[in-house]
Every structure is written in C-alpha cells, then in structure tokens.
Amino acid sequence: MKKYLQFLWIGAVFILLIRCSKDERSGTPDNNDTIPEVDTPLYQRHEEWSYNLGIYEVNIRQYTQEGTFEAFEAHLPRLKEMGVGILWLMPIHPIGEVNRLGSLGSYYSVKDYRDVNPEFGTMQQFKHLVNTVHDQGMFIIIDWVANHTSWDNYLTVDYPDFYNTDADGNFQPPPGTNWTDVIDLDYSNEDLRAYMIDAMKFWITETKIDGFRCDAVSYVPSDFWREAITQLKEENPGIFMLAENEGVNYHSQGWDMTYVWTLMGFDSGLIRQIYEGTKDAGDMGAYLQNEVNTYPASAYRMYFTSNHDENSWHGTDFEQLGESAEVFNVLTHTMNGMPLIYSGQESGLNKRLAFFDRDPIVWTSHPFEVLYTTLLKLKKENKALWNGEAGGRPLRILTSANDQIIAYYREKEGDRLFAALNLTAEEQIFTLEGDAFTGEYVNVFTDEATSLSAEQELTLEAWDYLVLAKQAEE
C-alpha cells in the first residue's frame, strides 16, 4: 500500500499552489450532513459535531514565516480539504520575560490569561481567526495552562496569595519539575479557583472558541476540574474539553478526551518499543484489549505518533519510528479513538522544531498529506470509525502470525472497517482466524473491490498495511 501512496502524493503538489485561497462562505460550524440525530443518554457527554472528527495541533509560532494568526489563516482551506475537523492551538497568551527560556520563551509561561501574544497578533485578529475557522466548518480549541504562570504575571503583584511559596515566602517552580521559567499556583485558594474559571469563561463568551486542551491536568486538583468543567458547560454545553493525561478517572471528571501517552510517549511508548524490537504485535493486541476493557465506550481517547512534546524533545516521526512511521500513522487513525496530527506532519516534518525560538516549518509536498486526507475522509463517512459510542468498538482478529500482525475489525450500523498491519521489518504471509469480518469491502486507498472469507490468506510487505471498508446500503 505504501507504494501506491508514493504515486498519489504527486497530485498533492497542486495544493501548495492554492493554499492562500479564501472560502467566502459565512456561518457557524456545520457538520450535520454526516452526523445522525442523537437523542440517547449514551452520547450525553459529547456534542454531535465531535463524533466523526480528527484533531490537529497548531504551533502558531512555527507554522509560517510570519508566525501570526493572520498568516496561519491562509492554510485553513488546505486543512479543510485535508479533512481536519478540530484545531487545537498551543497557548496563545503573552509570554513571560522574567527567567525566560530562549529568545522568545515557552508558550506555557503565561503572563496574562485574558490577552494574546502580540507576536501572534491582536485580540481582534484572533477573533477573526476563530470566525474564519467556523466559516470553514471547523472547530477551534485553545491550550490552557492552569497549574502555573510566568514570574511576571500581574497576579504576582495583585494576588500574591494565589501562589505556593517556599519556607521563606518566595515564589517557586512547580515541585518536582525543572520548569524554571514558571511558578506554582495554589489551588487551596478559593479566589484563585474562581479567577481561573472566570478567565476561561472569558474566552468562551468573548471569542466563541469551542473548548480547551488543558495542560498538566494531574498537577491541578481533580475537584477543581470537576467544578470548572461543570461551570464552563453551563456557559456553553457544546464546548470540548481535552485533558493532557490518561486514566479512566479523568472521564468521570467530565473531560471529553484524554491522551494515549503509553502508546506513544516520552521515548517509552509501545509504538516506539515495537519499532525497536522489544515489543511486538501481540503486545499491541493486549494494549487494544486493555483500552476496550478499561475505558467506557463513551470515552474519547486521543491517538498520535507526534505532538509538540514528542517532536521538540524526543524527535520527529522518522527519528523515532523510521520506516514504520507510516504504518503507525494508519494505526492511530483507525484502531480506536480520535487521531491527532501535529503541525507539519502532513509535510513530512523532518526536524525537531525549536521550542523557545523561531524555527518555521518548511512546507513541502509529501505522501502523508494524501494519507491523512484519505483517512480523515474515511473517518467522517464511515460510522465504524466514529469516536466514542457513536463508533464501533474495535475487535482484534487473531491470525497465524499474532506476534507480527495486528488485525482488527470495527462495525457500526452496517458500516464496517477491517485493518491488518504488519508490525515487523519483514514480509509476512498469514491466515485470518474466525469469520466475524467476512464479506465484501473496498480498499480505502485504491478503491478496488475485494472480499474477505474465513481462513483468508494475506501477504503484507515490511511495515505495510491493508485497510478495507464497507458502508451500509442507503
């Protein structure tokens, strides 16, 4: 299948020529053409618009040569064409100058929770970006850093009791970290809690964003998050809340989605271990079973091979996963949950983006843009891949090569998905076991009709994959 994509990517060259075109439509996000009416308590935690979408992380500083909201807007038609549904913007607030790291500082060193980083543009330009995102039929959430602020945030002067201090009364970085450019907030202070919730409400009411990705949620008391999410969803029931952590307990706090860190994270995720040969497809099957057994069907889980932490601190897709990068991108888009794409992945991003300095992405055509476009279109149209209970729970298909091949099947309301992935550097010839998956399908990358039967024999080249789909009759 990888060879097929190498031909398809040539067509993507055109895309670079039309990226600055504008969509003149107006209105609010409209995704209802592919979403069923839902009136059951099974879906009560999530808005309908989120059921069949993927998420895309935007690094404004590095996205364009200008590093501004306005320059990023020119990419929206391209991202819409690729099938992106939700845009997550890394922190957009002014960055502290005291104890700043690098020339521009960390996005996560917030100087003012109610303003935007002047390097990115003005508040009016941000509101224009939000409106344009909505006009394109997409949704936008922003990163929220609740645990700490910069050393020169105005709260240090106006409300010094909002902070944890050392024995001498001095501000201090969050305990157990090396985050020297930020200082720790004290959530035993009820006034801080009220302030933080009010600041979040400001962005919902004043800029009309669609939710938040919240940083370092485990550093902040869970009862605060329950209170905050309750109040925010009273303000706007349709907002989307993403927690930067994993654990089934977060879903009981009201979060829509959590990270799948143990799959790909911090040099030790399962994907990385499979590529390095210390784990195999059998471990991936066990991982999938644990996901199904541990997390409620309603929980959204975010699957990825890269994000800002992975790219800047641990390496690009290709540094970490080599020739297996493509097959694991297919896995994260089809096996379970909601897929994440990081800025530049569709362009074959082959460098670690500097975190504290300007380091713009070099945009080029790459087969991954075709890959993502195909997979995101499939997710929008095939209910088997939808998120939470709107989609089909994945069922592992056993094969004669369980330690080399991960195969799985998903079905929802007559829509079906079958995937088989070779998680080794060698060709595999194998036989499928059982018959739950049998039937007629279409290859999602070639549009070729095919069928699967009981005890079917298949062959996959090294790090190759087969993805088949079927949609219910109208």
C-alpha positions as CSV (number, residue, x, y, z in Angstrom):
1,M,0.0,0.0,0.0
2,K,2.9,2.3,0.7
3,K,4.0,2.1,-3.0
4,Y,0.5,3.3,-4.0
5,L,0.8,6.4,-1.9
6,Q,4.1,7.3,-3.5
7,F,2.2,7.8,-6.7
8,L,-0.7,9.6,-5.1
9,W,1.5,12.3,-3.5
10,I,2.4,13.9,-6.8
11,G,-1.2,15.2,-7.0
12,A,-0.6,16.9,-3.7
13,V,1.9,19.3,-5.3
14,F,-1.1,21.3,-6.6
15,I,-2.2,22.0,-3.0
16,L,0.7,24.3,-2.3
17,L,-0.4,26.5,-5.2
18,I,-3.9,27.1,-3.8
19,R,-3.2,27.3,-0.1
20,C,-3.8,31.1,0.1
21,S,-7.3,30.9,-1.5
22,K,-10.2,32.0,0.7
23,D,-13.5,30.3,1.3
24,E,-16.1,33.1,1.2
25,R,-18.9,31.1,3.0
26,S,-20.1,32.5,6.2
27,G,-21.9,31.0,9.2
28,T,-21.2,28.7,12.1
29,P,-19.5,25.2,12.0
30,D,-21.8,22.8,10.2
31,N,-21.0,19.1,10.2
32,N,-24.6,17.9,10.4
33,D,-24.6,16.3,6.9
34,T,-22.7,13.3,8.2
35,I,-23.9,13.1,11.8
36,P,-27.0,11.2,12.9
37,E,-29.6,12.7,15.1
38,V,-28.8,11.6,18.7
39,D,-31.3,11.6,21.5
40,T,-29.9,9.0,23.7
41,P,-28.1,9.4,27.1
42,L,-25.3,7.3,25.6
43,Y,-24.0,10.5,23.9
44,Q,-24.7,12.9,26.7
45,R,-21.1,13.9,27.3
46,H,-20.2,14.9,23.7
47,E,-21.6,17.3,21.2
48,E,-22.7,15.7,17.9
49,W,-20.1,17.8,16.0
50,S,-17.2,15.9,17.6
51,Y,-18.3,12.3,16.7
52,N,-16.5,11.9,13.4
53,L,-13.6,14.3,13.5
54,G,-9.9,14.2,14.0
55,I,-7.8,16.9,15.8
56,Y,-4.9,18.9,14.5
57,E,-2.4,20.7,16.8
58,V,-1.3,24.2,15.6
59,N,2.0,25.7,16.5
60,I,1.4,29.3,15.5
61,R,5.0,30.4,16.2
62,Q,6.5,27.9,13.7
63,Y,3.6,27.4,11.3
64,T,4.5,30.2,8.9
65,Q,7.4,32.6,8.2
66,E,5.4,35.3,9.9
67,G,4.3,33.3,12.9
68,T,1.0,35.1,13.2
69,F,-2.7,34.3,13.3
70,E,-3.2,36.1,10.0
71,A,-0.6,34.1,8.2
72,F,-2.0,30.8,9.6
73,E,-5.4,31.7,8.2
74,A,-4.2,31.2,4.7
75,H,-3.7,27.4,5.5
76,L,-7.3,26.9,6.6
77,P,-8.7,26.0,3.1
78,R,-5.9,23.4,2.8
79,L,-6.6,21.9,6.2
80,K,-10.3,21.8,5.5
81,E,-9.6,20.0,2.2
82,M,-7.4,17.5,4.1
83,G,-10.4,16.8,6.4
84,V,-9.3,18.4,9.6
85,G,-12.2,18.9,12.0
86,I,-10.8,20.4,15.2
87,L,-7.9,22.8,15.5
88,W,-6.0,22.9,18.8
89,L,-3.9,26.0,19.2
90,M,-0.9,25.8,21.5
91,P,-1.0,28.6,24.1
92,I,-1.7,32.0,22.5
93,H,-1.2,34.2,25.6
94,P,1.6,36.7,26.2
95,I,4.7,35.0,27.4
96,G,6.7,36.0,30.5
97,E,10.0,37.8,30.2
98,V,11.5,37.2,33.7
99,N,13.5,34.0,33.7
100,R,12.5,33.4,30.0
101,L,14.0,30.4,28.3
102,G,15.5,31.1,24.8
103,S,14.8,34.2,22.9
104,L,11.0,34.0,22.8
105,G,10.2,31.9,25.8
106,S,7.8,28.9,26.4
107,Y,4.2,29.1,25.3
108,Y,3.4,27.6,28.7
109,S,4.8,30.6,30.6
110,V,1.6,32.7,30.7
111,K,1.9,36.4,31.5
112,D,-1.8,37.3,31.1
113,Y,-4.7,34.9,30.9
114,R,-7.0,37.4,29.2
115,D,-4.8,38.6,26.3
116,V,-3.0,37.2,23.2
117,N,0.7,37.1,22.5
118,P,1.5,40.3,20.5
119,E,3.9,38.3,18.4
120,F,1.0,36.3,17.1
121,G,-1.3,39.4,16.5
122,T,-4.1,41.2,18.2
123,M,-7.2,40.0,20.0
124,Q,-9.2,41.2,17.1
125,Q,-7.1,39.2,14.7
126,F,-7.6,36.1,16.9
127,K,-11.3,36.6,16.9
128,H,-11.2,36.9,13.1
129,L,-9.3,33.6,13.0
130,V,-12.0,31.9,15.2
131,N,-14.7,33.2,12.9
132,T,-12.8,32.1,9.8
133,V,-12.3,28.6,11.3
134,H,-16.1,28.4,11.9
135,D,-16.8,29.7,8.4
136,Q,-14.8,26.8,7.1
137,G,-16.9,24.3,9.0
138,M,-14.2,23.5,11.5
139,F,-13.9,24.0,15.3
140,I,-11.2,25.5,17.4
141,I,-9.9,24.9,21.0
142,I,-7.0,26.7,22.8
143,D,-4.4,25.4,25.2
144,W,-5.0,26.4,28.8
145,V,-2.2,26.4,31.4
146,A,-3.9,26.3,34.8
147,N,-1.1,25.0,37.0
148,H,1.5,27.8,36.8
149,T,2.2,31.3,35.4
150,S,5.2,33.3,34.4
151,W,7.2,35.0,37.1
152,D,5.9,38.4,35.9
153,N,2.2,37.6,35.5
154,Y,0.3,40.5,37.0
155,L,-1.3,38.1,39.5
156,T,2.1,38.0,41.4
157,V,1.5,41.7,42.3
158,D,-2.2,41.9,42.6
159,Y,-2.9,38.5,44.1
160,P,0.4,37.1,45.5
161,D,-1.7,34.7,47.7
162,F,-2.7,32.8,44.6
163,Y,0.8,31.2,44.6
164,N,2.6,28.4,46.5
165,T,5.8,29.7,48.2
166,D,8.8,28.2,49.8
167,A,9.7,28.4,53.5
168,D,11.0,32.0,53.0
169,G,7.8,33.1,51.2
170,N,9.3,33.2,47.7
171,F,7.6,32.0,44.6
172,Q,8.7,28.7,43.3
173,P,8.5,26.5,40.2
174,P,6.1,23.5,40.3
175,P,7.7,20.9,42.7
176,G,9.4,18.0,41.1
177,T,9.9,19.8,37.8
178,N,12.8,21.7,36.1
179,W,10.4,24.4,34.8
180,T,12.4,27.3,35.9
181,D,10.5,29.9,33.9
182,V,7.2,29.4,35.7
183,I,5.9,29.5,39.3
184,D,3.3,27.3,41.0
185,L,-0.3,28.3,41.7
186,D,-2.1,27.3,45.0
187,Y,-5.5,25.7,44.4
188,S,-6.4,25.7,48.1
189,N,-7.2,29.3,47.4
190,E,-10.9,29.6,46.5
191,D,-10.4,33.0,45.0
192,L,-7.8,31.6,42.6
193,R,-10.3,28.9,41.5
194,A,-13.0,31.5,40.8
195,Y,-10.5,33.7,38.9
196,M,-9.3,30.8,36.7
197,I,-12.8,29.7,35.8
198,D,-13.8,33.2,35.1
199,A,-10.8,33.7,32.8
200,M,-11.8,30.5,30.9
201,K,-15.3,31.7,30.5
202,F,-14.0,34.9,29.0
203,W,-12.6,33.0,26.0
204,I,-15.8,31.1,25.5
205,T,-18.1,34.2,25.6
206,E,-15.8,36.8,24.1
207,T,-14.1,34.9,21.3
208,K,-16.5,32.0,20.7
209,I,-13.9,29.2,20.9
210,D,-15.2,25.7,21.1
211,G,-13.2,24.4,24.1
212,F,-9.9,23.8,25.8
213,R,-6.9,21.5,25.8
214,C,-5.7,21.7,29.4
215,D,-2.1,21.3,30.2
216,A,-0.6,19.3,33.1
217,V,-4.1,18.4,34.5
218,S,-2.7,16.0,37.0
219,Y,-0.8,18.9,38.8
220,V,-4.2,20.6,39.5
221,P,-6.7,19.1,42.0
222,S,-9.4,17.0,40.3
223,D,-12.2,18.7,42.2
224,F,-11.2,22.0,40.6
225,W,-11.5,20.4,37.2
226,R,-15.0,19.0,38.0
227,E,-16.1,22.4,39.2
228,A,-14.6,24.2,36.2
229,I,-16.0,21.8,33.6
230,T,-19.4,22.0,35.2
231,Q,-19.4,25.8,35.1
232,L,-18.0,26.0,31.6
233,K,-20.5,23.6,30.1
234,E,-23.3,25.6,31.8
235,E,-21.9,28.6,30.0
236,N,-21.8,26.6,26.7
237,P,-22.9,22.9,26.7
238,G,-21.2,22.4,23.4
239,I,-17.6,23.0,24.4
240,F,-15.0,20.3,24.1
241,M,-12.5,19.5,26.9
242,L,-9.2,17.6,26.3
243,A,-7.1,16.6,29.3
244,E,-3.3,16.2,28.9
245,N,-3.1,12.9,30.7
246,E,-4.5,9.5,30.6
247,G,-6.5,7.5,33.1
248,V,-10.1,6.4,33.3
249,N,-10.7,8.7,36.3
250,Y,-10.5,11.8,34.1
251,H,-13.6,10.8,32.2
252,S,-15.6,10.8,35.4
253,Q,-14.5,14.5,35.9
254,G,-16.2,15.5,32.7
255,W,-13.4,15.5,30.2
256,D,-14.4,14.6,26.7
257,M,-11.0,13.2,25.7
258,T,-7.7,12.0,27.3
259,Y,-4.3,11.2,25.8
260,V,-3.0,7.8,24.9
261,W,0.5,8.5,26.3
262,T,1.5,4.9,26.9
263,L,1.0,4.1,23.2
264,M,3.5,6.8,22.0
265,G,5.1,9.0,24.6
266,F,8.4,10.1,26.2
267,D,10.7,7.6,24.5
268,S,9.0,4.6,26.0
269,G,5.6,4.2,24.3
270,L,4.5,0.8,22.9
271,I,4.8,2.0,19.3
272,R,8.4,3.0,19.8
273,Q,9.2,-0.3,21.5
274,I,7.7,-2.3,18.7
275,Y,9.8,-0.5,16.1
276,E,12.9,-1.1,18.3
277,G,12.0,-4.8,18.5
278,T,11.5,-5.0,22.3
279,K,7.7,-5.4,21.9
280,D,5.6,-6.9,19.1
281,A,2.1,-7.1,17.6
282,G,1.0,-9.4,20.4
283,D,1.6,-6.6,22.9
284,M,-0.4,-4.2,20.6
285,G,-3.3,-6.7,20.8
286,A,-3.1,-6.7,24.5
287,Y,-2.9,-2.9,24.6
288,L,-6.1,-2.7,22.5
289,Q,-7.9,-5.2,24.7
290,N,-6.9,-3.1,27.8
291,E,-8.3,0.0,26.1
292,V,-11.6,-1.7,25.4
293,N,-11.8,-3.3,28.9
294,T,-10.7,-0.2,30.9
295,Y,-12.3,2.8,29.3
296,P,-16.0,3.2,28.9
297,A,-17.3,3.2,25.4
298,S,-18.3,6.8,25.7
299,A,-14.7,8.0,26.4
300,Y,-12.7,9.6,23.7
301,R,-9.0,8.6,23.5
302,M,-6.5,10.7,21.5
303,Y,-4.1,8.6,19.4
304,F,-1.0,10.1,17.9
305,T,2.6,9.5,16.7
306,S,3.7,13.1,17.3
307,N,2.8,16.3,19.2
308,H,4.8,19.3,20.4
309,D,6.4,17.4,23.2
310,E,7.3,14.4,21.1
311,N,8.7,16.4,18.2
312,S,10.7,19.0,20.1
313,W,12.1,16.8,22.9
314,H,12.1,13.2,21.6
315,G,12.3,13.5,17.8
316,T,10.3,13.5,14.6
317,D,8.2,10.6,13.4
318,F,11.1,9.5,11.3
319,E,13.7,9.8,14.0
320,Q,11.7,7.7,16.4
321,L,9.9,5.3,14.1
322,G,12.0,5.2,10.9
323,E,10.3,3.1,8.1
324,S,7.4,2.2,10.4
325,A,6.2,5.8,10.7
326,E,3.6,5.3,8.0
327,V,2.0,2.1,9.3
328,F,1.7,3.6,12.8
329,N,0.0,6.7,11.4
330,V,-2.5,4.3,9.8
331,L,-2.9,2.5,13.2
332,T,-3.6,5.8,15.1
333,H,-6.2,6.8,12.6
334,T,-8.1,3.5,12.5
335,M,-7.7,1.3,15.6
336,N,-9.6,3.4,18.2
337,G,-10.3,6.9,19.4
338,M,-9.6,10.3,17.8
339,P,-6.4,10.8,15.7
340,L,-4.1,13.7,16.3
341,I,-1.9,15.3,13.6
342,Y,0.8,17.8,14.7
343,S,1.8,20.8,12.6
344,G,3.9,19.8,9.6
345,Q,3.4,16.0,9.9
346,E,1.5,16.1,6.6
347,S,4.5,17.8,5.1
348,G,6.8,15.0,6.3
349,L,8.3,17.2,9.0
350,N,11.8,16.1,9.4
351,K,13.2,18.3,12.1
352,R,12.7,19.0,15.7
353,L,11.0,22.4,16.0
354,A,12.8,24.7,18.4
355,F,10.6,25.3,21.5
356,F,11.9,28.7,22.7
357,D,12.9,30.3,19.5
358,R,11.7,30.9,15.9
359,D,12.1,27.8,13.7
360,P,9.5,27.9,10.9
361,I,8.2,24.7,9.3
362,V,9.5,24.2,5.7
363,W,6.4,23.2,3.8
364,T,6.8,20.7,1.0
365,S,4.6,18.1,-0.7
366,H,4.7,14.7,1.0
367,P,2.7,11.4,0.7
368,F,1.5,11.8,4.3
369,E,-0.9,14.6,3.2
370,V,-2.6,12.2,0.8
371,L,-2.6,9.5,3.6
372,Y,-4.2,11.8,6.1
373,T,-6.8,13.1,3.6
374,T,-7.9,9.6,2.8
375,L,-8.1,8.5,6.4
376,L,-9.9,11.6,7.7
377,K,-12.4,11.3,4.8
378,L,-13.0,7.7,5.8
379,K,-13.5,8.7,9.4
380,K,-16.1,11.3,8.5
381,E,-18.1,9.0,6.3
382,N,-17.8,5.6,7.9
383,K,-19.6,5.2,11.3
384,A,-17.4,2.3,12.3
385,L,-14.5,4.8,12.9
386,W,-16.5,7.4,14.8
387,N,-15.5,8.5,18.2
388,G,-16.9,7.1,21.5
389,E,-20.2,5.2,21.4
390,A,-21.0,6.8,18.0
391,G,-18.4,4.4,16.5
392,G,-17.7,0.7,16.5
393,R,-15.7,-0.9,19.3
394,P,-12.5,-2.5,17.9
395,L,-12.3,-6.3,17.9
396,R,-8.9,-7.9,17.4
397,I,-8.8,-10.6,14.7
398,L,-6.4,-13.4,15.5
399,T,-4.1,-14.6,12.8
400,S,-1.5,-17.3,12.2
401,A,1.1,-14.6,13.0
402,N,-0.2,-12.9,16.1
403,D,3.2,-11.6,17.1
404,Q,3.8,-10.0,13.8
405,I,0.4,-8.8,12.6
406,I,-2.2,-6.7,14.3
407,A,-5.6,-7.1,12.7
408,Y,-8.9,-5.6,13.9
409,Y,-12.5,-5.2,12.8
410,R,-15.0,-2.4,13.7
411,E,-18.7,-2.2,12.8
412,K,-21.5,0.3,13.5
413,E,-24.9,0.3,12.0
414,G,-23.9,-1.6,8.9
415,D,-20.6,0.4,8.3
416,R,-17.5,-1.8,8.6
417,L,-13.8,-1.4,8.8
418,F,-11.1,-4.1,8.5
419,A,-7.4,-3.4,9.0
420,A,-4.3,-5.6,9.0
421,L,-0.9,-4.1,9.8
422,N,2.5,-5.7,9.6
423,L,4.4,-4.5,12.6
424,T,7.7,-6.0,11.5
425,A,10.6,-5.2,9.1
426,E,9.9,-8.5,7.2
427,E,7.3,-9.7,4.7
428,Q,4.5,-11.7,6.4
429,I,2.2,-14.3,4.9
430,F,-0.6,-15.1,7.3
431,T,-4.1,-16.5,7.7
432,L,-7.0,-14.8,9.3
433,E,-8.9,-16.7,12.0
434,G,-12.6,-16.7,12.6
435,D,-15.4,-15.2,10.4
436,A,-16.8,-12.1,12.0
437,F,-15.0,-9.9,9.4
438,T,-16.1,-11.8,6.3
439,G,-17.8,-10.0,3.4
440,E,-17.4,-7.5,0.6
441,Y,-15.2,-4.4,1.0
442,V,-13.5,-1.6,-0.8
443,N,-9.8,-0.9,-0.4
444,V,-9.8,2.7,1.0
445,F,-6.5,3.6,-0.8
446,T,-7.1,2.1,-4.2
447,D,-11.0,2.0,-4.4
448,E,-10.7,-1.6,-5.5
449,A,-13.5,-4.0,-4.6
450,T,-12.4,-7.0,-2.6
451,S,-13.8,-9.7,-0.3
452,L,-12.6,-11.5,2.8
453,S,-13.5,-15.0,3.7
454,A,-12.9,-17.3,6.7
455,E,-9.3,-18.5,6.9
456,Q,-8.3,-15.9,4.3
457,E,-4.6,-15.8,3.5
458,L,-3.0,-12.4,3.1
459,T,0.5,-11.1,2.4
460,L,2.0,-7.8,3.7
461,E,5.4,-6.4,2.9
462,A,7.6,-5.0,5.7
463,W,5.7,-2.3,7.7
464,D,2.8,-2.5,5.3
465,Y,-0.9,-2.4,5.8
466,L,-4.3,-3.2,4.4
467,V,-7.4,-1.1,5.2
468,L,-10.8,-2.1,3.8
469,A,-14.1,-0.5,4.4
470,K,-17.8,-1.0,3.7
471,Q,-20.7,1.3,4.2
472,A,-24.3,0.3,4.8
473,E,-26.7,0.3,2.0
474,E,-28.7,3.6,1.7
